[in-house]
Structures are given as structure tokens and as C-alpha cells.
Amino acid sequence: MALVIYFYLSSNYGWRQGALFIVGLAAGIILYHAAFGFTAAWREVVKSGRGAGLRAQMIMLGITVLIFTPLIGQGEIWGISLRGSVAPLNIAVICGAFMFGVGMQLGGGCASGTLFTAGGGNMRMLITLAAFITGSVLGTWQWPIWQGIPSLAPFSLAQNFGSVWAILISIGLFATVWFATTAYECKRHGSLKSDRDVDCTYSWLTGPWPLLVGAVALAAVNVSTLLLAGRPWGVTSAFALWGGKIALFLGIDIHDWAYWQRPGLSNALEQSIFTDITSVMNIGIILGALLAAGLAGKFAPNFRLPLRSIVAAVVGGILLGYGARIAYGCNIGAYFGGISSTSLHGWLWFFAAFMGSSVGTKLRPYFDLK
């Protein structure tokens, strides 16, 4: 199926769409085999004090910043204009990211996590995905309300201090998070724990993969997206588009909503989703995770879900979708893409989402979630 989609996209929408689908396919395999979720990593810091997952994210961000900064500073490569993910600093980012953080823990995954776990056969995550799409539509409906909130202008370290200082400041921030989680883990446990048990057997074909491999590979995914699409990797804008098309099908006219009046989006609702870069990559992630689960012999959907777990998936998914729309993105577009673009909104998003994730972690037992 993947090959059929690739050739269809390449033939009808250009070689770049086909290539971006392959990048998405690779991302799905990487996310599944490395179990590189943002949700579990943040939850572990709060619950047990273990920070290996968060430290792996700092490595991923560090590698990406080193490559992104000079590329974006150059402005163009191979005839493709390059831009980073830079957004304003305002209450919408804080509120939206906090909602997203709570939703991560109740829904069971972040944006990329929802896609790859759903693709891997997790039925609960299909419910989260459906609610995620619903929340995204609600976010587009109320998008102009949040845009009216006073805000500070977008701030890019690279644009204000130059590439070298932007990289040095970013590396300093990554190191701060690294050493803070290291000190916290050592304080609680006396020593650091490796990312997986030492007796774990790694397999490139069936998994699992070390977290470090996942960090490097996902950095490569984001760099590949920048070079092919001209901007960093994103996920949740496609959920808004999918939800918008469903709303139109149900007879809800959303054409006049301010969100869809923005440049580049006015015709999106009428066009095929295969013209949308984010949609193509998301489809690739789902199929990549499905392929990885099949190769690992772990594709075993469970249709018996407790009611509380379903409720948490619905509530969490809506918070994820709504929060991502008003906060200029998710853990991929705002956190990964924003920080890699040296945008301060990425760091603001990270701290607000981590606080929300901490609250969500405390709420999980009320829904019988471990």
C-alpha cells in the first residue's frame, strides 16, 4: 500500500509530496520502534524522577538546532525558500500549551504519539485521534478570540543575536535541562538509569531501538522536512483540515471562519488532502507505525476498553486539538519545530505544556490510568 501511495503522490502531486510521504513513513517506524513518545517521557519525570526520555529530547533538539540555524539563516537551498517556526509570545501559547499538556496525559499521547500508537493498533488512541480532530475544529472556530489577546512580537534568537550566539544560547538551555533532570534523578534514586534495561535485546527490524537512535533519527526527519517542504515538521494543522472537511460534509459551513480566511488556507478546504504536506506526512506516520507493528508481531488491537479510559481519551483528545490550534502548534510544530528554529515561543510552549502534563499526570488515577 505504501508504494502505491508513493507512486500516486509522485505522479499526481510532484516528487516532493512523494518524498515527504516517505519521510512520514520513516517517522512512523522510528517513533514506534524507539517508543519515542513525549508523553511518557514527561510523565516519568513527574512520577518517578527518571529523566532519560527528556534528556534524549534535548539531544534531538541540539542536533536539529545545529543544522537548522545555518540553513534557515541561508534562506534558500536548491531553489526552496526556508523558514523556521516562529510565533508570538502571548497568553494563547501559555493556555493552549497547558491544555495540550493535560490532554497528553489523559488522551495517552501527544500529536506524533497519537498517530504512531493508533497506527500500531491501539484502539484507545483512535478515540483520542477522533477527539483530537474535534478539538482542532473547535480551536479553529474560536481562533480569532485568542488572536485578539495582547502579545509580544515573535522573537528569534538567530534573528536578534546571530546564528552563532543563537546556537550557543540554545545549547546552554539544553544543557540546563539535561543537568537539572540528572541532578533530580540522582537526588531521588542515587544514580541514573539507562534508557532501557541493560539486558534488553535490540533489533533493527522488530525493535526496540535505543532512545538515542530515536533522537538522532527524528532530528533527521525534521531536517528532511525542512529541506523538502521549506519549513519544519508539523502535525496538527492536518487535524484541523480533516475536521474542517468532515464539518463541511455534515453541512456545517466553516468557510467564513477567520481561521480559514488566512493566506494559504482559503482554498485548502476544497483541495485534496494529498496537496497538504502535513496530511501526507501524517498518513505516512500511521502506515509506518502499522508496518513496524506488523514486523514486530505486535499488531493486536484490543477492543475492550474501560469506560473511564474512553472518557479520558475523549476529554484528552479535545484538549489536545483545541490547545494545539490556539498555541501555534503541538509538541512537534511548536516545541520541536519552534525551539529548533530558535524561537522563544517554543520554550514558552515547553514550560507551559510541561506544567499541564504534570497536572494531567496527577489526574490519571481518577480515570484508572496507570
N, C-alpha and C positions, 0 to 999 in steps of 0.2 A: 504493500500500500504506500509506503514512504516513497519508493521510487516513482510510483505513478504520480503522486502529488508533486514530487520534484520536477518531473518532466512536464507536467501540466503547467506548473507555475513558470518554469523557464520558457516554455513555448508561448504562453499567452500573456505573461506579465513581465518578462525580461529575466535575464540570467541572475540579476541581483536578488530578485524575490526567491528564486530557486535556491540561491546560495544562503540567504537568510533563513529559509526553512531548514536547511541542513545544519546551520548554526543552532537553531532552536532544537533540532533533533539531538544534537550533541549535548546541549544543555540539559535536556531531559534525562539522558543517560548518565551524565555527570552528577546531577542532583540526586538521582535515585541511588546510584552505586556508592557515592560518597556520603549519602544521607546528609547532604549539606543543607540542613534547614536552619533558618534564622530563629524560628520559634522555640525549638527545643534548646538551642544554644543559650538563648537569653533566659529561658526558664531555669536551666541548670545553675546559672549564676545566682539566681534568687533562692532556689530550693536547697541546693547542696553546696554552693560556693565554688563549684567547678567551672573554670573559665576557658577550657581548651577550645570550645567552639567559637567563642567570641574572639579569642586570640587568632584563630585561623581566619576569621573575617578581617582582622587588622592586616594580616599578611596579604590577603586578597586585595584589600584596598590599597595597600602600599605598592604592590606591583602595578596595579592599574593606574595610580596617580603618576608613577614614574614614566609610564608610556603615554597616558592621556595628555599630560600637561604640555609637552613639546608638540604633540600632534595638533591639539586644539589651538595652541599658540601659532602654529604654522598657518592654520585657517583653511587649508585645502590640500588634498592629496589625490592624485590620479583624476583630477577634474571634479572631485566630490568636495563640496563645502563641508567643513567640520565645525560642530558647535557642541558645547557642553550643556549639562542640565543645570541651569542657574535660575533661581526663583527668588521672589521677595521674602523678606523676614517679617512675619506677622502672626497674629493670633490664630489665623486659619491653619497655618502649619502646625502650631502647637496643639490646637484642639484636634485637628484631623489626625495627626500622628499619634496622639494619646488614644483616640478612639481605635485607630488601627492596632496599636499595641494591645489593648484589651481584647480586640477581636481576634488577634493572632492566637491568644491562649484559649479563648472559648471556642473559636472555629477549628483550631487544631493545626493551623498553618498560616504562613504568610502568603504573598501573591505567588511567588515561584513554588513555594511549598504546596499550596493548594493544587496547582497544576500537576506537579510531578507525582504527588500522592494519589490524586484522582486518576491519573493515567496509569499508576501502578496497581489499581484495583481497589482502592479504599472507598467504599460506598459512602461512608460518612462525609468524606471530602467532596463528593459530588453534591451533597446537600449544601455544604459550605460554599461551593462554587456557584450554585444557583442563587443562594442568598447574597453572595459577593456581587453577582451581576445585578441583582435587585437593588442593593445598596448603592451601586455605582450609578444607576438611573436616578435614584433619589438625590444623589450628590450632584448630578448634572442639573436637576430641577432647581436645587437651592444654591447652585454655584454662584449666581450673581449676588446673593445676600452676603456671602463670605468675601467676595471680591470688594465689597464696599467698606470693609474694615480698614482703618488706617494701618499703614505698613511702612517698613523701611525698604529702601530700594535694594534690588539684588546685589549681593556682594561676593565677588570672586577674588580669591587670594591671588590668582595668577594675573588678573587684570589690574589689581591695585598694587601688588608688590613685585610682579615679575615672576617668571617661571621658576627660577632657582629658589627664591625665597618661598614661593608657594609650595614647592616640593619639600623644603626643609621644615616649614611650619607644619605641613601635613604629617610628615614622618614623626615630628615631635609629638603631635597629638595621638598618632597611632601608638607610639612608644608609651605614652602616658596611660592609655587604656590597657596596654599589654602589662605594664608593671603594676598597675592598680589591681588588675584581676589576679596577677601572680601573687602579690602580697596578700590579697584577701583569701585566696585559696590556701596558701601556706599557713595563714593565721587560723583558718578553720580546720585544716587537716594535717598540718605539719609538713606537707610536701605536695608537689604537683603530681597529677595523674596524667598519663599519656592519653591521647585522643581515643584510643581503643585498648582493650585488654591486650596484654603483651602476647598472649597465646592465640590471638586471632589470626586466622589464615586469610591472607588477601588473595583475591583473584581478579584479574583484569576483565575477565569475561562475565563472571557471575557476581562479582562483588564479595565483600565490601571493599571500598577503596579508602586509603588514609585521608584524613581531613586535609592534610597539606596538599595532597594531589588535587583534591576538590577545589581548594582555594586557588591554586595556580591555573587549573583548567577553567574555572569560572571567570578569572581575570582575562583569560584568552577569549572567552565568549564575549565579554563586554568590549574588548578591543576589536574583535572581528566585527561586532555590530557597528561600532563607531566608523570603521573603515568602509563598511558596505552601505550603511544607512545614513551616515553623516552625523549621527547623534548617538548617545549612549543607549544601552539596552533599557527597555521598559516593558511593563506587563499589563497594568490595569486600565490603560486607556482603551484597550481592546474590549474589556468587560463592559465599559460604558457604551461602546459601539454595538456590541452584541445585544445588550439590553435595550438600546435605542431601537434597533431593528425589530426586536420582539414587541416592544411597545407599539410601534407603527403597525405591526401585523395584528395586534389586538385592538386597533382602532384608536390609539392614543396619539394624537398629533403633537409631536415634540419639535417640529421644525422651527417654531418661533422662540424656543428656549434660547436664552443668551449664550449658553454653552456651545450650542451648535451653530451659532452665528459667527464664531471666531474664524479668522483666516485659516484655510486648510481643512476646516471641518464642515463647511457649508454644504458640500456635496457628498460627504462621507456616508450619509445615511442611504443615499441612492446607489452608491457604488458597491461592487462586490467586496466581501471581506478579504478576498485574496489580493486586493490592491493595497490593503493596510498592512504595513510592515509588522506591527505588533501582533496582529491576529495571526499572520503567517508563522511567526516565531512561537506563539503560544500553542498553535496546533502542533508544531514540531516538538515542543516540550512534552505535550501529552503523549504523542506517539513514541517519543524517545523513551519516556518512562515505562510505557507499555511494553516496548521492546526489551528494555533492561529487566523488567519484572519477569517477562517470559523466559529470557535466557537464564535468569537466576532460579527459575522454577518457583517463584513466589507469587505468581498471579492467582490469587484465591479470594475473590470478593466475598464479603460477609454481609448478608442482607438482614441479619438480626441485630438491630440497633436499639439500645435503651431509649426511652422517651426523653429522659433528661439530656442525654447526649445529642439527640436530634434538636432539642430546643437550643442547646448551647451552640450547635452548628449554625442554626438559623440566625440567632442573635449575633454570634461572632461574625458570620459572613456579611450581614448587613453593616455592622460597624466597620469591617474591612473595606467594603466598597465605598461607603459614604466617606470614611476618613481619608482614603486614598484620593478621592476626587477633590476634596477641599484643601488637601495638604500638598498638592502638586506632585503626587506620586506615592509610591509604596516603598517597601524595603529594597526593591530593585531600582526603580526610577528616581526616587528621592534620596534614599540612603546610599546605595551603591553608586548610582549614577551621579548624584549630587556631590557627595564627598570626593569621588574620583575626579569630578570637574572642578575641584577646589572651591565649591560654593558653600558659603556658611549655612545656607538653609538646610543642607544635608546633615550638618552637625546638629542644628536645632531640631530637625526631624528625628535624628537618632536618640537624643536625650529625652524628648517628649514621648517617643514610641517606647523607649525602654522603661520609662515610668509607667506608661499604660500597660506594658507587658507584665510589670511587677504586680500591678493591681489585678490584672487578669489571672495571673498565677495564683493569687490568693483566692480568687473566685472559683477556680476549677473544682475544688472539692464539693461545692454546692451543686454541681452538675454531675457528680460521681466521675469526674475525670481525674486521672492519676497525675 
